[in-house]
Amino acid sequence: RFRHYLEKFLNDDELICRFDGRMFVARPAFMSKASPFAEVGLPPERIIVAGDELTDLAMMRPEVAKHYICPANAAPAVKEHVLKYNGEIADQPYAAGVIQAFRKLAERHNWPDI
């Protein structure tokens, strides 16, 4: 019943929305999480982006970062994107999944222990 009410929001171009059956997340489409990366001054090869929501895809662009990871609870489109760019998807959800995916990525690239 709740999903039926939210349908109009899920198809709104001015909002980025996600509903997974238990949680509804909405943010204005004009907000980009990629903006701060331009200020950092690091090359994309030195940046790892972790994300789980559709709004995180703005950071997952080759000109922003080269390495992408996500937890098991990430939106399907985020998982697809991470795989497309040879990133890592964890088996665990949430923060534990981000840590797990980072470790897998570091191991694959033979990065030193942190």
C-alpha positions in Angstrom: 0.0 0.0 0.0 2.8 2.4 0.9 4.6 1.6 -2.4 1.5 2.6 -4.4 1.5 6.0 -2.7 5.2 6.5 -3.5 5.0 5.5 -7.2 4.6 9.2 -8.2 7.8 10.1 -6.4 9.8 7.2 -7.8 9.3 8.5 -11.4 10.0 12.2 -10.6 12.9 13.7 -12.6 13.6 16.3 -9.9 14.1 13.6 -7.2 16.4 10.7 -7.0 14.5 8.0 -5.1 15.0 4.5 -4.0 12.5 2.2 -2.3 13.6 -1.3 -1.4 10.5 -2.5 0.4 11.5 -1.3 3.9 13.2 2.1 3.3 12.5 5.1 1.1 15.3 7.5 0.3 14.8 10.7 -1.7 17.2 13.5 -2.6 17.0 16.4 -5.0 18.5 15.5 -8.4 20.6 18.6 -8.6 22.8 17.6 -5.6 26.0 15.9 -6.8 28.3 14.1 -4.5 31.1 14.5 -7.1 31.5 18.2 -6.6 34.0 18.1 -3.7 36.4 15.8 -5.6 37.4 18.7 -7.9 38.6 20.5 -4.8 40.8 17.7 -3.5 43.4 17.9 -6.3 44.2 14.1 -6.4 44.4 12.2 -9.6 41.5 9.7 -10.2 44.0 6.8 -9.9 44.4 7.7 -6.2 40.7 7.9 -5.3 38.4 5.0 -4.2 34.7 5.7 -4.1 32.3 3.6 -2.0 28.6 3.9 -2.7 25.3 2.1 -2.3 22.7 4.6 -3.6 21.9 5.9 -7.1 23.2 9.4 -6.0 26.6 7.8 -5.5 26.9 7.2 -9.2 27.8 10.8 -9.7 31.1 10.1 -7.9 31.7 6.9 -9.8 33.0 8.5 -13.0 36.4 7.9 -14.5 37.3 11.6 -14.4 36.6 11.6 -10.6 37.8 8.2 -9.4 39.3 5.1 -10.8 38.3 2.6 -8.2 34.7 1.7 -7.1 33.4 -0.5 -4.3 30.0 -1.2 -2.8 28.4 -3.2 0.0 26.0 -6.1 -0.7 22.9 -3.9 0.0 23.8 -1.4 -2.8 21.2 -0.6 -5.4 21.3 -2.9 -8.5 22.4 0.0 -10.8 25.3 0.7 -8.4 26.4 -2.9 -8.4 26.2 -3.0 -12.2 28.3 0.1 -12.5 30.9 -1.2 -10.0 31.3 -4.4 -12.0 31.4 -2.6 -15.3 34.5 -0.7 -14.1 36.1 -3.8 -12.5 35.4 -2.8 -8.9 34.5 -4.9 -5.9 31.1 -5.8 -4.5 31.1 -7.1 -0.9 29.1 -10.1 0.4 28.3 -8.1 3.5 25.9 -5.1 3.7 26.5 -1.6 5.0 29.8 -0.5 6.6 31.1 -4.0 7.0 30.6 -4.5 3.3 32.5 -1.3 2.4 35.4 -2.6 4.5 35.3 -6.0 3.0 35.1 -4.6 -0.6 38.0 -2.3 0.1 40.1 -5.2 1.4 39.3 -7.2 -1.7 40.3 -4.3 -3.9 43.5 -3.7 -2.0 44.4 -7.4 -2.2 43.8 -7.6 -5.9 46.0 -4.5 -6.6 48.7 -5.6 -4.1 48.4 -2.4 -2.2 50.3 -2.4 1.1 48.4 -2.9 4.4 47.0 0.2 5.9 
